[in-house]
Amino acid sequence: MARGAIGLFQRGSIWWLRADIPKNLQNSYGSARIRESLKTSDRQEAILKANRRRTELLEEFEAKSKALNPKALEVITPELALVLADGARRRVLQGDRSRRQGNDPIFNALSQAALSRLPFMPNPDGSVTLPEKDPLDGLSLWETIGLEVLNGRQSQEAGEDLARMNLRSVLPLLQADALAIGFTVTRETGGLKEALYAYLATYRKGWQEVTQRDAGEPIEMDGTLPLTFAPKGSTGAPATSKSHTNTTLMEVYDRWLKIKTRTTSTKQAYKLAVERCEGHLGKPLYVQQMTREQGDSFRSWLQEPDRRISKKTARDRLTAIKSLLVYAYRELGLIDKQPWEGLDIRAPKTPTRRSWKDEELQTLFGQPLFQAYDTPKGAQNGSDAAYWIPLLGLYTGARIGELAQLRTTDITDEDGTPILRITDEDGKRLKTDASRRSIPIHPELIRLGLLEYAEAIHKAGHESLWPILTLPPERPGLNISNWFGQYRRSAGLTGKYPDFHSFRHLVRTRMSKIKITEKVQDAITGHETKGSIGTRVYQGIDLEDRLEAIQSLSYTSINLPRVYTSPRLEKASRGRQKGYKVTTKS
């Protein structure tokens, strides 16, 4: 039976969800997977529940990962100090509410012990039966008195600490709250003293509000308290101007990530731009010290031939840094102006890619590489990868970077159907969140021996499906992409297009011709699905739909004999020449 969402399966008539736990969290959970009953036999309801639960689990995994791998803070900014200070108030109010609702085991035990000492009439056997308590009655008189004493004492101690400026009294609490959101705070952290004062002030305020609850005042936890311990624009220590602040460009990027949901590709592109900027201008790169001259230098450096990037990519990276500076100026108030305003790189308009034509497919796949498994040698093309990756592009429409990062475990099955998994697991890079997907493997790839190849590589002890292929960490598909460009040109396909990415256009074009819906096409190629959140998230694509779409791909203009026999696991050091043979039409 087909699953409507990845990880959805049945036990009897009930649907269950299976979710992989990230490797760094498996010890915490004591397992590699989570299996949960969705408590429904209705398939559509199960799909909705599964997608919602997967979203919750991803947020849970992210929070736990931050706590396990906290980032050491160089300085506590005013905004973070405000978050931590408000957390102090919430800590007190939530603890008090827990005690009033009977959810604090220590307070409950003390109350029970005190109650047992009161003079109740003994039973004939000498035992004492304590009065029954209706949960709707709330606290007893004695519990209320005890809570008032506790809260009054805590409020008094917090007031005394505040009067004495005893900041050490709340240091462990602030450190614990910072750790919960992924940061490590030490005594050397900049702005610590001012942050502790704000924390202690709101901690004291929380206890004062608790005593107001004791008097019957309704106190809620919704609002945040104003931050008054430091002027706007400082990072903690009192300052008379913004120039005293030291906030790095990477810290601005980290805060920019949290203000709204962004795609994986956007996150990666901006982070890479910051890393490149730091690499050229030096680290640490403080936004308060960035000058227009540095912007002009970075702009020129991006366009140097040694960068080996297009004008458009250079412009995108410059624009990313400018956007972060605008955010630091307009929203964070860290700088007095955006120093790189007006700096730009003129990039030519990108011509529209086109699909492969039948005669071009005949030329490419008529080469000895595909007709005789005459694979090249070398780490750039990956030997076996040079044969299989173009075929995978032809029959999946996947991006070359996605295919270059495949592991042997990505060739698997779903309900008995061989599938190809595109994931961002184990540090793999994807363009967007929608890029994560499972693609049924085309029968033609099975006939040509892809499953046997994957099994042989796995048995040889390799994790990567292409053991010889080298992957640049920032652009995993760069080497194989460059090789493919050289290969097709040497075969006589010398124009700018078609290139490897044109396989994606070809796949979508063929699917469109036989009326495969755009939503199913998106599920195959990893494009963002248009429409509402409900349309994008809660409507699953059945395995049957994906399988039908893949099996619709047919290329009658090419003839591919089965030529694979065994992997070519030559060492990369033995294959430094280009090593490929081509046949051109006379």
C-alpha positions as CSV (number, residue, x, y, z in Angstrom):
1,M,0.0,0.0,0.0
2,A,1.3,3.4,-0.8
3,R,2.3,5.9,1.8
4,G,0.9,9.5,1.6
5,A,3.8,11.0,3.5
6,I,7.4,9.9,4.0
7,G,7.6,7.7,7.1
8,L,3.8,6.8,7.1
9,F,3.0,3.1,7.4
10,Q,0.3,0.8,8.7
11,R,0.1,-1.8,11.4
12,G,-3.1,-3.6,10.9
13,S,-5.6,-1.0,10.1
14,I,-3.9,1.8,12.1
15,W,-1.5,4.3,10.5
16,W,1.8,5.0,12.2
17,L,4.5,7.6,11.7
18,R,8.2,6.8,11.6
19,A,10.7,9.6,11.8
20,D,14.5,9.4,11.8
21,I,16.3,11.0,14.8
22,P,19.4,13.1,13.9
23,K,22.5,11.2,14.8
24,N,23.6,13.8,17.3
25,L,20.4,13.3,19.3
26,Q,20.1,9.6,19.1
27,N,21.8,9.1,22.5
28,S,19.3,11.5,24.1
29,Y,16.4,9.7,22.7
30,G,17.9,6.2,23.2
31,S,16.9,5.3,19.6
32,A,17.6,6.0,16.0
33,R,13.9,6.4,15.1
34,I,10.6,7.5,16.6
35,R,7.6,5.4,15.9
36,E,4.2,6.8,16.9
37,S,0.7,5.6,16.4
38,L,-1.5,8.2,14.7
39,K,-4.5,6.5,16.1
40,T,-6.6,6.5,13.0
41,S,-7.4,4.1,10.2
42,D,-8.4,7.0,7.8
43,R,-5.6,7.6,5.4
44,Q,-6.2,11.2,4.7
45,E,-6.5,12.0,8.4
46,A,-3.2,10.1,8.9
47,I,-1.4,12.2,6.3
48,L,-2.6,15.4,8.0
49,K,-1.5,14.2,11.4
50,A,1.8,12.9,10.1
51,N,2.8,16.1,8.5
52,R,1.8,18.2,11.6
53,R,3.7,15.8,13.9
54,R,6.8,15.8,11.6
55,T,6.8,19.6,11.8
56,E,6.6,19.4,15.6
57,L,9.5,16.9,15.7
58,L,11.7,19.0,13.5
59,E,11.2,22.0,15.9
60,E,11.9,19.7,18.8
61,F,15.1,18.3,17.2
62,E,16.3,21.8,16.4
63,A,15.7,23.0,20.0
64,K,17.5,19.9,21.5
65,S,20.4,20.3,19.0
66,K,20.9,23.9,20.1
67,A,21.0,22.9,23.7
68,L,23.5,20.1,23.0
69,N,25.7,22.3,20.8
70,P,25.4,25.8,22.3
71,K,27.1,28.7,20.7
72,A,29.6,30.6,22.9
73,L,28.5,34.2,23.1
74,E,31.1,36.9,22.8
75,V,28.6,39.6,23.8
76,I,25.0,39.7,25.0
77,T,23.2,42.2,22.8
78,P,20.3,44.4,24.2
79,E,17.8,42.3,22.3
80,L,19.1,39.0,23.7
81,A,19.3,40.6,27.2
82,L,15.6,41.5,26.8
83,V,14.7,38.0,25.9
84,L,16.6,36.5,28.8
85,A,15.2,39.1,31.3
86,D,11.6,38.4,30.2
87,G,12.5,34.7,30.7
88,A,13.3,35.4,34.3
89,R,9.8,36.8,34.9
90,R,8.2,33.9,33.1
91,R,10.3,31.4,35.1
92,V,8.9,32.8,38.3
93,L,5.3,33.1,37.2
94,Q,5.2,29.7,35.5
95,G,6.7,28.1,38.6
96,D,4.1,29.8,40.8
97,R,1.3,28.7,38.5
98,S,2.5,25.1,38.6
99,R,2.4,25.2,42.4
100,R,-1.1,26.6,42.4
101,Q,-2.3,23.9,40.0
102,G,-0.8,21.1,42.1
103,N,1.9,20.2,39.6
104,D,4.9,20.9,41.8
105,P,5.8,17.6,43.5
106,I,8.1,19.2,46.1
107,F,5.5,21.8,47.2
108,N,2.8,19.1,47.2
109,A,4.9,16.8,49.4
110,L,5.6,19.7,51.9
111,S,1.9,20.6,51.9
112,Q,0.9,16.9,52.6
113,A,3.4,16.7,55.4
114,A,2.1,19.9,57.0
115,L,-1.5,18.7,56.6
116,S,-0.8,15.4,58.3
117,R,0.4,17.3,61.5
118,L,-3.0,19.0,61.9
119,P,-5.3,17.8,64.8
120,F,-7.9,15.7,62.9
121,M,-10.2,13.3,64.8
122,P,-8.6,9.8,64.8
123,N,-10.3,6.7,63.6
124,P,-11.2,3.8,66.0
125,D,-8.0,2.1,65.1
126,G,-5.9,5.2,65.8
127,S,-5.2,6.1,62.2
128,V,-6.0,9.5,60.7
129,T,-8.0,9.9,57.5
130,L,-7.2,13.2,55.7
131,P,-10.1,15.0,54.2
132,E,-10.8,14.3,50.5
133,K,-9.9,17.2,48.1
134,D,-11.9,18.2,45.1
135,P,-9.5,19.4,42.4
136,L,-11.9,22.2,41.5
137,D,-11.5,23.6,45.0
138,G,-8.0,24.8,44.3
139,L,-5.6,25.3,47.2
140,S,-6.6,24.6,50.8
141,L,-6.3,27.4,53.4
142,W,-3.1,25.9,54.8
143,E,-1.6,25.5,51.3
144,T,-2.5,29.2,50.5
145,I,-0.8,30.3,53.7
146,G,2.3,28.2,53.0
147,L,2.5,29.6,49.4
148,E,2.2,33.2,50.7
149,V,5.0,32.6,53.1
150,L,7.2,31.1,50.4
151,N,6.4,33.8,47.9
152,G,6.9,36.6,50.4
153,R,10.3,35.2,51.4
154,Q,11.5,34.8,47.8
155,S,10.3,38.3,46.9
156,Q,12.1,39.7,49.9
157,E,15.4,37.9,49.0
158,A,15.2,39.0,45.4
159,G,14.6,42.6,46.6
160,E,17.6,42.4,48.9
161,D,19.8,41.0,46.1
162,L,18.7,43.8,43.8
163,A,19.4,46.4,46.5
164,R,22.9,45.0,47.1
165,M,23.5,44.5,43.3
166,N,24.1,40.8,44.1
167,L,24.2,39.7,40.4
168,R,25.8,36.4,41.2
169,S,22.5,35.2,42.7
170,V,20.9,34.9,39.3
171,L,23.9,34.0,37.2
172,P,23.1,30.2,37.2
173,L,19.5,31.0,36.2
174,L,20.5,33.3,33.3
175,Q,23.1,30.7,32.1
176,A,20.4,28.0,32.1
177,D,18.0,30.1,30.2
178,A,20.6,31.0,27.6
179,L,21.6,27.4,27.2
180,A,18.0,26.5,26.5
181,I,18.0,28.7,23.5
182,G,21.4,27.5,22.3
183,F,24.0,29.9,23.8
184,T,26.7,29.5,26.4
185,V,27.3,32.4,28.7
186,T,30.5,32.7,30.8
187,R,31.9,35.4,33.1
188,E,34.0,36.6,30.2
189,T,30.9,37.3,27.9
190,G,30.6,40.9,27.0
191,G,27.6,42.8,28.5
192,L,27.2,40.1,31.2
193,K,26.9,42.5,34.1
194,E,24.2,44.7,32.5
195,A,22.3,41.6,31.3
196,L,22.4,40.2,34.9
197,Y,21.1,43.4,36.3
198,A,18.2,43.4,33.9
199,Y,17.6,39.7,34.6
200,L,17.6,40.3,38.4
201,A,15.3,43.3,38.1
202,T,12.7,41.3,36.2
203,Y,13.2,38.3,38.4
204,R,12.4,40.5,41.4
205,K,9.4,41.9,39.4
206,G,8.2,38.4,38.9
207,W,8.2,37.6,42.6
208,Q,6.3,40.9,43.3
209,E,3.7,39.9,40.8
210,V,3.4,36.5,42.5
211,T,2.6,38.2,45.8
212,Q,-0.1,40.1,43.9
213,R,-1.5,36.8,42.9
214,D,-1.6,35.9,46.6
215,A,-3.8,39.0,47.1
216,G,-6.1,37.8,44.4
217,E,-4.8,39.9,41.5
218,P,-4.9,38.3,38.0
219,I,-1.4,38.3,36.7
220,E,-0.7,37.0,33.1
221,M,2.5,36.1,31.4
222,D,1.9,37.5,27.9
223,G,3.7,40.8,28.1
224,T,7.4,41.5,27.9
225,L,9.1,44.0,30.2
226,P,10.9,47.1,28.9
227,L,14.7,47.0,29.0
228,T,16.0,50.0,30.8
229,F,19.4,49.0,31.9
230,A,21.3,50.1,28.7
231,P,20.8,52.6,25.9
232,K,19.4,51.4,22.6
233,G,22.1,50.3,20.3
234,S,24.6,48.9,22.9
235,T,25.6,45.4,23.4
236,G,25.5,45.5,27.2
237,A,28.0,47.9,28.6
238,P,26.8,51.5,28.9
239,A,27.8,53.5,25.9
240,T,27.5,57.0,24.6
241,S,27.6,56.1,20.9
242,K,26.9,53.1,18.6
243,S,30.6,53.0,17.6
244,H,31.3,51.4,21.0
245,T,29.3,48.3,20.0
246,N,31.1,45.3,18.5
247,T,28.7,43.0,16.7
248,T,30.1,40.8,14.0
249,L,28.5,40.3,10.6
250,M,28.0,36.6,11.3
251,E,26.1,37.5,14.5
252,V,23.8,39.9,12.4
253,Y,23.3,36.9,10.0
254,D,22.3,34.6,12.9
255,R,19.7,37.1,14.2
256,W,18.5,37.8,10.7
257,L,17.7,34.1,10.3
258,K,15.3,34.2,13.3
259,I,13.0,37.0,12.2
260,K,11.2,34.9,9.6
261,T,11.2,31.5,7.9
262,R,13.6,31.3,5.0
263,T,14.4,28.6,2.5
264,T,17.4,26.4,2.8
265,S,18.9,27.9,-0.3
266,T,18.6,31.4,1.0
267,K,20.2,30.5,4.3
268,Q,23.1,28.8,2.6
269,A,23.6,31.6,0.1
270,Y,23.7,34.3,2.7
271,K,26.0,32.3,5.0
272,L,28.3,31.7,2.1
273,A,28.3,35.4,1.3
274,V,29.2,36.3,4.9
275,E,32.0,33.7,4.9
276,R,33.4,35.0,1.7
277,C,33.2,38.6,3.0
278,E,35.0,37.6,6.2
279,G,37.6,35.7,4.2
280,H,38.4,38.7,2.1
281,L,38.1,41.5,4.7
282,G,39.3,39.5,7.7
283,K,37.7,38.2,10.9
284,P,36.2,39.3,13.2
285,L,34.3,41.6,10.9
286,Y,32.3,44.1,13.0
287,V,29.4,45.9,11.3
288,Q,30.2,49.1,13.2
289,Q,33.6,49.2,11.6
290,M,32.7,48.3,8.0
291,T,33.5,51.1,5.5
292,R,32.5,52.0,2.0
293,E,36.1,51.3,0.9
294,Q,35.7,47.8,2.1
295,G,32.5,47.4,0.1
296,D,34.3,48.5,-3.0
297,S,37.2,46.2,-2.3
298,F,34.8,43.2,-1.8
299,R,32.9,44.1,-5.0
300,S,36.1,44.1,-7.0
301,W,37.3,40.9,-5.4
302,L,34.1,39.1,-6.3
303,Q,34.6,39.8,-9.9
304,E,38.2,38.6,-10.2
305,P,38.7,35.7,-12.6
306,D,40.2,33.6,-9.8
307,R,36.7,33.5,-8.1
308,R,35.4,31.4,-11.0
309,I,31.8,32.6,-10.4
310,S,29.4,34.4,-12.7
311,K,28.5,38.1,-12.6
312,K,25.1,37.1,-11.3
313,T,26.5,35.1,-8.5
314,A,28.9,37.9,-7.6
315,R,26.0,40.3,-7.5
316,D,23.9,38.0,-5.4
317,R,26.7,37.7,-2.8
318,L,27.2,41.5,-2.7
319,T,23.5,42.0,-2.4
320,A,23.3,39.5,0.5
321,I,25.9,41.5,2.5
322,K,24.1,44.8,1.7
323,S,20.8,43.3,2.9
324,L,22.3,42.3,6.3
325,L,23.8,45.8,6.7
326,V,20.3,47.3,6.0
327,Y,18.9,44.9,8.7
328,A,21.6,46.0,11.1
329,Y,20.8,49.7,10.4
330,R,17.1,49.8,10.1
331,E,15.9,47.1,12.5
332,L,18.7,46.5,15.0
333,G,20.0,50.1,15.2
334,L,23.5,48.9,15.4
335,I,24.9,51.3,12.9
336,D,24.1,54.9,11.9
337,K,23.8,54.2,8.2
338,Q,24.2,51.4,5.6
339,P,27.8,52.1,4.4
340,W,27.6,50.1,1.2
341,E,24.4,51.7,-0.2
342,G,24.6,52.2,-4.0
343,L,27.4,49.7,-4.5
344,D,26.4,47.2,-7.2
345,I,27.5,44.8,-9.8
346,R,25.9,44.9,-13.2
347,A,25.0,41.4,-14.3
348,P,23.8,40.5,-17.8
349,K,20.4,38.9,-18.1
350,T,20.5,35.2,-18.0
351,P,19.3,33.6,-21.3
352,T,16.4,31.2,-20.9
353,R,17.5,27.6,-20.7
354,R,15.9,25.2,-23.2
355,S,15.3,21.5,-23.2
356,W,17.3,18.8,-25.0
357,K,16.4,18.0,-28.5
358,D,16.2,14.4,-29.8
359,E,19.2,14.7,-32.0
360,E,21.3,16.2,-29.1
361,L,20.3,13.2,-26.9
362,Q,21.4,10.9,-29.7
363,T,24.7,12.6,-29.9
364,L,25.4,12.6,-26.2
365,F,24.2,9.1,-25.4
366,G,25.7,7.6,-28.6
367,Q,29.2,8.1,-27.1
368,P,31.4,5.2,-26.0
369,L,30.8,6.2,-22.4
370,F,27.2,5.2,-22.7
371,Q,27.5,2.6,-25.4
372,A,30.4,0.6,-23.9
373,Y,30.8,1.8,-20.3
374,D,34.0,3.5,-21.4
375,T,34.3,5.5,-18.2
376,P,36.9,8.2,-17.8
377,K,39.4,8.2,-14.9
378,G,39.8,11.0,-12.4
379,A,38.4,12.6,-9.2
380,Q,36.7,15.4,-11.1
381,N,34.4,13.1,-13.1
382,G,34.2,10.2,-10.6
383,S,34.6,7.5,-13.2
384,D,31.4,5.5,-12.7
385,A,29.7,8.8,-11.8
386,A,30.3,10.1,-15.3
387,Y,28.1,7.3,-16.7
388,W,25.3,7.2,-14.1
389,I,24.8,10.9,-13.1
390,P,23.7,12.0,-16.7
391,L,21.4,9.0,-16.9
392,L,19.9,9.9,-13.5
393,G,19.4,13.5,-14.7
394,L,17.7,12.2,-17.8
395,Y,15.3,10.0,-15.8
396,T,14.7,12.0,-12.6
397,G,15.2,15.7,-13.5
398,A,17.3,16.0,-10.3
399,R,19.9,18.7,-9.9
400,I,23.5,17.8,-10.5
401,G,24.5,18.8,-7.0
402,E,21.8,16.5,-5.5
403,L,23.0,13.6,-7.5
404,A,26.7,14.2,-6.8
405,Q,26.0,13.9,-3.0
406,L,24.1,10.6,-3.2
407,R,25.0,7.9,-0.8
408,T,24.5,4.1,-1.1
409,T,21.7,4.3,1.5
410,D,19.8,6.8,-0.8
411,I,19.1,3.9,-3.1
412,T,16.3,2.1,-1.2
413,D,12.7,1.1,-1.5
414,E,9.3,2.2,-0.5
415,D,6.6,-0.4,-0.3
416,G,8.7,-2.6,-2.5
417,T,9.3,0.1,-5.2
418,P,12.9,1.1,-5.7
419,I,13.4,4.8,-4.9
420,L,16.0,7.4,-4.9
421,R,16.1,9.6,-1.7
422,I,17.2,13.2,-2.0
423,T,17.9,14.5,1.5
424,D,20.0,17.0,3.5
425,E,21.1,14.3,6.0
426,D,24.7,13.9,6.9
427,G,25.6,17.5,6.0
428,K,24.4,17.3,2.4
429,R,23.4,20.6,0.9
430,L,20.0,21.2,-0.8
431,K,18.7,24.2,-2.7
432,T,15.3,24.5,-0.9
433,D,13.3,22.7,1.7
434,A,11.1,21.3,-1.1
435,S,14.2,19.5,-2.5
436,R,13.8,16.7,0.1
437,R,12.0,14.0,-1.7
438,S,11.8,10.4,-2.8
439,I,11.8,9.6,-6.5
440,P,10.8,6.2,-7.9
441,I,13.7,4.7,-9.9
442,H,12.8,4.4,-13.6
443,P,12.7,0.9,-15.0
444,E,15.3,1.8,-17.6
445,L,17.8,2.7,-14.9
446,I,17.1,-0.7,-13.2
447,R,17.6,-2.5,-16.5
448,L,20.9,-0.7,-17.0
449,G,22.1,-2.0,-13.7
450,L,21.8,0.9,-11.2
451,L,20.6,-1.2,-8.3
452,E,23.5,-3.7,-8.8
453,Y,26.0,-0.9,-9.0
454,A,24.7,0.6,-5.7
455,E,24.8,-2.8,-4.0
456,A,28.4,-3.4,-5.2
457,I,29.5,0.0,-3.9
458,H,27.8,-0.7,-0.6
459,K,29.5,-4.1,-0.3
460,A,32.9,-2.5,-1.0
461,G,32.4,-0.5,2.2
462,H,31.8,3.0,0.6
463,E,29.2,5.4,1.9
464,S,29.2,7.7,-1.1
465,L,27.6,6.3,-4.2
466,W,30.5,7.8,-6.2
467,P,33.6,7.0,-4.1
468,I,36.1,8.6,-6.5
469,L,34.2,11.8,-7.2
470,T,35.5,14.8,-5.2
471,L,32.9,17.2,-3.8
472,P,33.8,20.8,-3.2
473,P,32.1,21.5,0.2
474,E,30.3,24.7,-0.9
475,R,29.2,23.5,-4.4
476,P,29.2,19.7,-4.3
477,G,28.2,19.4,-8.0
478,L,30.9,21.8,-9.3
479,N,33.5,19.2,-10.4
480,I,31.1,16.8,-12.2
481,S,29.3,19.8,-13.7
482,N,32.5,21.2,-15.1
483,W,33.4,17.8,-16.5
484,F,30.0,17.3,-18.1
485,G,30.3,20.7,-19.8
486,Q,33.7,19.7,-21.3
487,Y,32.4,16.3,-22.3
488,R,29.4,17.5,-24.2
489,R,31.4,20.2,-26.0
490,S,34.0,17.6,-27.0
491,A,31.1,15.6,-28.4
492,G,30.1,18.4,-30.7
493,L,27.5,20.0,-28.5
494,T,29.3,23.3,-28.3
495,G,26.5,25.8,-27.6
496,K,25.8,27.2,-24.1
497,Y,22.7,25.1,-24.0
498,P,21.6,22.4,-23.5
499,D,23.6,21.9,-20.3
500,F,23.0,19.5,-17.4
501,H,20.3,21.6,-15.9
502,S,18.4,21.3,-19.2
503,F,17.6,17.7,-18.2
504,R,15.2,19.2,-15.6
505,H,13.4,21.2,-18.3
506,L,13.3,18.0,-20.5
507,V,11.7,15.9,-17.7
508,R,9.1,18.5,-16.9
509,T,8.3,19.1,-20.6
510,R,7.8,15.3,-21.2
511,M,5.6,15.1,-18.1
512,S,3.5,18.1,-19.2
513,K,2.8,16.6,-22.6
514,I,1.0,13.6,-21.0
515,K,-0.9,15.8,-18.5
516,I,1.0,15.0,-15.3
517,T,-0.1,17.6,-12.9
518,E,2.2,20.4,-11.9
519,K,2.0,19.4,-8.3
520,V,3.3,15.9,-9.1
521,Q,6.0,17.3,-11.3
522,D,7.1,19.5,-8.4
523,A,7.2,16.4,-6.1
524,I,9.5,14.7,-8.6
525,T,11.9,17.6,-9.4
526,G,11.9,19.3,-5.9
527,H,10.3,22.6,-6.8
528,E,8.3,24.6,-4.4
529,T,4.6,23.9,-4.9
530,K,2.5,27.0,-5.5
531,G,-0.6,27.7,-3.5
532,S,-1.7,28.0,0.2
533,I,0.1,26.4,3.1
534,G,-2.5,23.7,3.2
535,T,-1.9,22.9,-0.4
536,R,1.9,22.8,0.0
537,V,2.1,20.9,3.3
538,Y,-1.0,18.8,4.0
539,Q,-1.7,17.3,0.5
540,G,0.6,14.4,0.1
541,I,1.7,12.9,-3.3
542,D,1.0,9.2,-3.4
543,L,3.8,6.8,-4.5
544,E,1.5,5.7,-7.3
545,D,1.4,9.3,-8.6
546,R,5.1,9.6,-8.5
547,L,5.6,6.2,-10.1
548,E,3.2,7.0,-12.9
549,A,5.1,10.3,-13.6
550,I,8.5,8.7,-13.7
551,Q,7.3,5.8,-15.9
552,S,5.9,8.3,-18.3
553,L,9.4,9.3,-19.3
554,S,10.3,7.7,-22.6
555,Y,13.1,8.6,-25.0
556,T,12.7,6.7,-28.2
557,S,15.4,8.6,-30.0
558,I,18.2,7.0,-28.0
559,N,19.2,3.3,-27.7
560,L,21.0,2.4,-24.5
561,P,22.4,-1.1,-24.3
562,R,23.2,-2.6,-20.9
563,V,26.9,-2.3,-20.6
564,Y,27.6,-2.0,-16.9
565,T,29.3,-5.1,-15.4
566,S,31.2,-3.8,-12.3
567,P,32.3,-0.6,-10.6
568,R,35.5,1.1,-11.8
569,L,37.1,1.8,-8.4
570,E,40.4,3.2,-9.6
571,K,42.1,5.5,-7.2
572,A,41.6,9.2,-8.0
573,S,45.4,9.7,-8.1
574,R,45.7,7.3,-11.0
575,G,43.3,9.4,-13.2
576,R,44.7,12.9,-13.6
577,Q,44.1,13.0,-17.4
578,K,40.7,14.0,-18.7
579,G,40.5,10.4,-20.0
580,Y,37.3,10.5,-22.0
581,K,36.6,9.4,-25.6
582,V,34.0,11.0,-27.9
583,T,32.6,10.3,-31.3
584,T,31.6,13.3,-33.4
585,K,29.3,13.1,-36.4
586,S,31.1,13.3,-39.8
